[in-house]
Amino acid sequence: MIFDTLANLETYAATVPQLRTVAQAMDHDNVYDAAPGHYTTPDPNVEYEVLVYKTQPGNGQFEFHKHHTYVEIVLEGNELMSTTWRELKDTAQVYTSSNDTGFFNSEPLSVLRASQGRFALFLPGEPFCTGIRTDESDTVKKVVFKINEK
């Protein structure tokens, strides 16, 4: 997991080369004004979704992806994101290969405050939970990039 400012996004391209495509989309696709929905990029391995939602209390449910890296960028609002131990994904009762998503319940290991200008990158196999409210519920607009690592 990487958590940093958006200004440093391309710094990590040595680890995940598709971050150049993510940066290009952020610079040229007018993501901040985009309506909620799914979008594609020139790279067939990178797609993204713009989401708008109300944050909720944490429920202890974590998700993971075996073959995808997720880059989550908050465009408006504030939310908490949490992580837990990677090996706990092996306890997942639910994993759907068609959308490469698994879920399990756990206690958080770390909690991060995500706000405009910050991003979180979750590599394949890293469990995470997002959309958690801070002190009060907030409306969040976020772009989530999905990078196929297969």
C-alpha positions as a LaTeX table, in Angstrom:
\begin{tabular}{lrrr}
\hline
Residue & $x$ (\AA) & $y$ (\AA) & $z$ (\AA) \\
\hline
Met1 & 0.00 & 0.00 & 0.00 \\
Ile2 & 1.16 & 3.48 & $-0.87$ \\
Phe3 & $-0.43$ & 6.63 & 0.54 \\
Asp4 & 0.90 & 9.96 & $-0.70$ \\
Thr5 & 0.04 & 13.28 & $-2.28$ \\
Leu6 & $-1.21$ & 13.36 & $-5.84$ \\
Ala7 & 1.78 & 15.52 & $-6.82$ \\
Asn8 & 4.00 & 12.46 & $-6.17$ \\
Leu9 & 1.90 & 9.92 & $-8.08$ \\
Glu10 & 4.32 & 9.43 & $-10.97$ \\
Thr11 & 7.19 & 8.88 & $-8.51$ \\
Tyr12 & 5.87 & 5.34 & $-8.08$ \\
Ala13 & 5.76 & 4.51 & $-11.81$ \\
Ala14 & 8.93 & 2.42 & $-11.43$ \\
Thr15 & 6.82 & 0.07 & $-9.27$ \\
Val16 & 3.56 & 0.33 & $-11.25$ \\
Pro17 & 4.26 & 1.65 & $-14.79$ \\
Gln18 & 0.53 & 2.17 & $-15.50$ \\
Leu19 & 0.60 & 5.07 & $-13.04$ \\
Arg20 & 1.71 & 7.15 & $-16.01$ \\
Thr21 & $-1.67$ & 6.38 & $-17.60$ \\
Val22 & $-3.40$ & 7.28 & $-14.33$ \\
Ala23 & $-1.55$ & 10.61 & $-14.19$ \\
Gln24 & $-2.39$ & 11.29 & $-17.82$ \\
Ala25 & $-6.10$ & 10.65 & $-17.16$ \\
Met26 & $-6.01$ & 12.93 & $-14.12$ \\
Asp27 & $-4.39$ & 15.68 & $-16.22$ \\
His28 & $-6.40$ & 15.34 & $-19.44$ \\
Asp29 & $-9.76$ & 13.60 & $-18.82$ \\
Asn30 & $-11.37$ & 16.36 & $-16.75$ \\
Val31 & $-11.95$ & 13.78 & $-14.00$ \\
Tyr32 & $-12.89$ & 16.42 & $-11.41$ \\
Asp33 & $-15.98$ & 17.43 & $-13.43$ \\
Ala34 & $-16.85$ & 13.93 & $-14.69$ \\
Ala35 & $-20.22$ & 12.44 & $-13.87$ \\
Pro36 & $-20.33$ & 9.22 & $-11.85$ \\
Gly37 & $-19.73$ & 6.23 & $-14.10$ \\
His38 & $-17.18$ & 3.96 & $-15.76$ \\
Tyr39 & $-14.48$ & 5.28 & $-18.09$ \\
Thr40 & $-11.70$ & 3.79 & $-20.20$ \\
Thr41 & $-8.18$ & 4.96 & $-20.99$ \\
Pro42 & $-5.95$ & 4.40 & $-24.04$ \\
Asp43 & $-4.28$ & 1.58 & $-22.07$ \\
Pro44 & $-6.62$ & $-1.46$ & $-22.15$ \\
Asn45 & $-5.26$ & $-2.52$ & $-18.74$ \\
Val46 & $-6.39$ & 0.70 & $-17.02$ \\
Glu47 & $-9.99$ & 1.77 & $-16.48$ \\
Tyr48 & $-11.59$ & 3.97 & $-13.89$ \\
Glu49 & $-14.82$ & 4.77 & $-12.15$ \\
Val50 & $-15.98$ & 8.09 & $-10.73$ \\
Leu51 & $-18.04$ & 7.60 & $-7.56$ \\
Val52 & $-20.10$ & 9.92 & $-5.35$ \\
Tyr53 & $-21.32$ & 8.57 & $-2.01$ \\
Lys54 & $-21.89$ & 9.29 & 1.67 \\
Thr55 & $-19.32$ & 7.89 & 4.07 \\
Gln56 & $-20.54$ & 5.33 & 6.61 \\
Pro57 & $-19.32$ & 3.94 & 9.94 \\
Gly58 & $-16.71$ & 1.22 & 9.47 \\
Asn59 & $-18.16$ & $-2.28$ & 9.39 \\
Gly60 & $-14.92$ & $-4.28$ & 9.52 \\
Gln61 & $-15.39$ & $-5.71$ & 6.02 \\
Phe62 & $-12.26$ & $-5.62$ & 3.88 \\
Glu63 & $-11.93$ & $-6.24$ & 0.17 \\
Phe64 & $-9.00$ & $-7.51$ & $-1.85$ \\
His65 & $-8.17$ & $-8.22$ & $-5.47$ \\
Lys66 & $-5.78$ & $-10.95$ & $-6.65$ \\
His67 & $-5.03$ & $-9.55$ & $-10.11$ \\
His68 & $-5.67$ & $-5.81$ & $-9.92$ \\
Thr69 & $-4.02$ & $-2.77$ & $-8.41$ \\
Tyr70 & $-6.42$ & $-0.07$ & $-7.22$ \\
Val71 & $-5.57$ & 3.63 & $-7.11$ \\
Glu72 & $-8.12$ & 5.61 & $-5.10$ \\
Ile73 & $-8.09$ & 9.41 & $-5.38$ \\
Val74 & $-10.45$ & 11.59 & $-3.35$ \\
Leu75 & $-11.62$ & 14.53 & $-5.47$ \\
Glu76 & $-13.95$ & 16.12 & $-2.87$ \\
Gly77 & $-14.72$ & 15.43 & 0.78 \\
Asn78 & $-12.94$ & 13.32 & 3.40 \\
Glu79 & $-13.01$ & 9.67 & 4.30 \\
Leu80 & $-11.06$ & 7.15 & 6.28 \\
Met81 & $-9.40$ & 4.16 & 4.65 \\
Ser82 & $-8.14$ & 1.19 & 6.60 \\
Thr83 & $-5.88$ & $-1.76$ & 5.95 \\
Thr84 & $-5.30$ & $-5.04$ & 7.70 \\
Trp85 & $-2.88$ & $-7.96$ & 7.50 \\
Arg86 & $-2.40$ & $-9.36$ & 3.98 \\
Glu87 & $-2.47$ & $-13.00$ & 5.11 \\
Leu88 & $-6.01$ & $-12.57$ & 6.46 \\
Lys89 & $-7.32$ & $-12.54$ & 2.88 \\
Asp90 & $-6.83$ & $-16.32$ & 2.97 \\
Thr91 & $-9.74$ & $-16.49$ & 5.44 \\
Ala92 & $-12.15$ & $-14.91$ & 2.94 \\
Gln93 & $-15.45$ & $-16.71$ & 2.67 \\
Val94 & $-16.33$ & $-14.83$ & $-0.50$ \\
Tyr95 & $-14.18$ & $-14.43$ & $-3.62$ \\
Thr96 & $-15.63$ & $-13.91$ & $-7.08$ \\
Ser97 & $-13.15$ & $-14.58$ & $-9.87$ \\
Ser98 & $-15.30$ & $-12.88$ & $-12.55$ \\
Asn99 & $-14.71$ & $-9.47$ & $-10.93$ \\
Asp100 & $-11.57$ & $-10.45$ & $-8.98$ \\
Thr101 & $-13.02$ & $-9.35$ & $-5.64$ \\
Gly102 & $-12.95$ & $-11.02$ & $-2.25$ \\
Phe103 & $-14.35$ & $-9.94$ & 1.11 \\
Phe104 & $-13.68$ & $-10.85$ & 4.74 \\
Asn105 & $-14.15$ & $-9.32$ & 8.18 \\
Ser106 & $-11.25$ & $-8.14$ & 10.30 \\
Glu107 & $-10.07$ & $-5.46$ & 12.67 \\
Pro108 & $-8.15$ & $-2.58$ & 11.06 \\
Leu109 & $-4.38$ & $-2.57$ & 11.32 \\
Ser110 & $-4.00$ & 1.05 & 10.19 \\
Val111 & $-6.37$ & 3.91 & 9.42 \\
Leu112 & $-5.61$ & 6.75 & 7.01 \\
Arg113 & $-7.43$ & 10.03 & 6.45 \\
Ala114 & $-7.97$ & 10.55 & 2.72 \\
Ser115 & $-8.80$ & 14.01 & 1.44 \\
Gln116 & $-8.50$ & 16.00 & $-1.77$ \\
Gly117 & $-4.96$ & 15.89 & $-3.13$ \\
Arg118 & $-4.10$ & 12.46 & $-1.69$ \\
Phe119 & $-4.15$ & 8.99 & $-3.20$ \\
Ala120 & $-3.95$ & 5.43 & $-1.93$ \\
Leu121 & $-2.57$ & 2.60 & $-4.04$ \\
Phe122 & $-3.48$ & $-0.97$ & $-3.11$ \\
Leu123 & $-1.45$ & $-3.71$ & $-4.79$ \\
Pro124 & $-2.88$ & $-7.15$ & $-5.61$ \\
Gly125 & $-3.58$ & $-9.08$ & $-2.43$ \\
Glu126 & $-3.62$ & $-6.06$ & $-0.13$ \\
Pro127 & $-6.86$ & $-5.87$ & 1.88 \\
Phe128 & $-8.48$ & $-2.48$ & 2.33 \\
Cys129 & $-11.68$ & $-0.78$ & 3.41 \\
Thr130 & $-12.69$ & 2.68 & 2.17 \\
Gly131 & $-15.65$ & 5.04 & 2.48 \\
Ile132 & $-15.47$ & 5.16 & 6.27 \\
Arg133 & $-16.76$ & 8.33 & 7.83 \\
Thr134 & $-14.60$ & 10.62 & 9.93 \\
Asp135 & $-16.33$ & 12.33 & 12.88 \\
Glu136 & $-19.36$ & 13.03 & 10.71 \\
Ser137 & $-20.70$ & 11.55 & 7.51 \\
Asp138 & $-19.40$ & 13.37 & 4.43 \\
Thr139 & $-20.20$ & 13.28 & 0.73 \\
Val140 & $-17.15$ & 12.05 & $-1.15$ \\
Lys141 & $-16.39$ & 12.25 & $-4.84$ \\
Lys142 & $-13.64$ & 9.84 & $-5.74$ \\
Val143 & $-12.02$ & 8.33 & $-8.80$ \\
Val144 & $-10.93$ & 4.68 & $-8.56$ \\
Phe145 & $-8.46$ & 3.40 & $-11.14$ \\
Lys146 & $-8.37$ & $-0.34$ & $-11.70$ \\
Ile147 & $-5.10$ & $-1.65$ & $-13.18$ \\
Asn148 & $-5.11$ & $-5.18$ & $-14.57$ \\
Glu149 & $-1.92$ & $-6.95$ & $-13.48$ \\
Lys150 & $-2.57$ & $-10.25$ & $-15.31$ \\
\hline
\end{tabular}
